Amino acid sequence: MNMHVAMVPARLRVAVIGAGMAGLSCADRLACAGHCVALFDKGRGAGGRMSTRRMQTALGDVEFDHGAQYFTVRDPAFMAQVARWSARGVAAPWPVAGTGAWVGVPRMSAVVRDMAEQHDVTFGWHVSGLVRRDGAWFVSGECAGGGREQRGPFDAVVVSLPPEQAAAIVALHDLSLASTALAARSQPCWTAMFAFTEKLATARDCVRETGVINWAARNSAKPGRRGPETWVVQAKPDWSAAHIEMAAGDVAARMLGELGKALGVELPEPTVAAAHRWRYAMSSGSDLGALWSETSRIGICGDWLLGPRVENAWVSGKALASMMLETVEAAVA
């Protein structure tokens, strides 16, 4: 699609598709610079792969961090951000996962929800495409009630989604960005969730790379958690890929057996046994950081542009915002 570079306004109106860590990080930086940001997410709340699943059971409400299990800190700027989360009580260290491991408190999604509270976010809104009209962008999608809408106008669009989904959104408008996204590949992950009436007979709070288990954790042992004994079990990527269309109930049964074998204990019948399929869980990453086109005024950010870590998603969002701000500064200079 041919486009000309229009005059860049000093105050951008930006649509961000995806209210996960990368999208919110980008929104933070843009809003701090005085730009107007609106975020859209198909979920019921902020989280992305840092989401927390809540279920009503006979034991009461139970919660599972069924996406990212913890995050680590290397980048100095991200370290400062984590310190702010810690001061506000929404993040705490979790030494069980290793030196320097952190989790959201009282659930993994707490940190992204804390970020989202500072922004205009429309949840339950599934973006299906972009429309270019009168030199501006409009976001097309389906709201929670099933109706189709368009929101806009916007001067720029940020897509903070897994590469496969990002490519589908931008393909009609920026082939170069879409091609880069298509070159990346996400690995799937089956995640099983279990709740028990009593604590399992093991002192271990986590399991790494045992059998078909990539990671398993006693979710209820994380800082700030309440409620009954809960476990999250994540299958290895190759097993998940080979069984991607397996029924969720069958996956849960298999992972329960694998957990018992890994812990070396006979497990009681769980009160809750469920499984969630993450089709786009992890990417091997690249050194691109973020993608931005001055011509189309579309940007893409996400951990897949750096590596499969929560910190990388945050860094990617900041990197994209910096690219966009350079465009504005150059235009008004």
Secondary structure, DSSP 8 states (H G I E B T S, - for coil): ---------SS-EEEEE--SHHHHHHHHHHHHTT-EEEEEESSSSS-GGG--EEEEETTEEEEE--S---B---SHHHHHHHHHHHHTTSEEE-GGG-TT-EEESSSTTHHHHHHHTTSEEEES-EEEEEEEETTEEEEEEE-TTS-EEEEEEESEEEE-S-HHHHHHHHTTT-HHHHHHHHH--EEEEEEEEEEESS--S-S--EEEEETTEEEEEEGGGSTT--SSEEEEEEE-HHHHHHTTTS-HHHHHHHHHHHHHHHHTS-----SEEEEEEEEEEEE---S---EEETTTTEEE--GGGT-SSHHHHHHHHHHHHHHHHHHHHHHH-
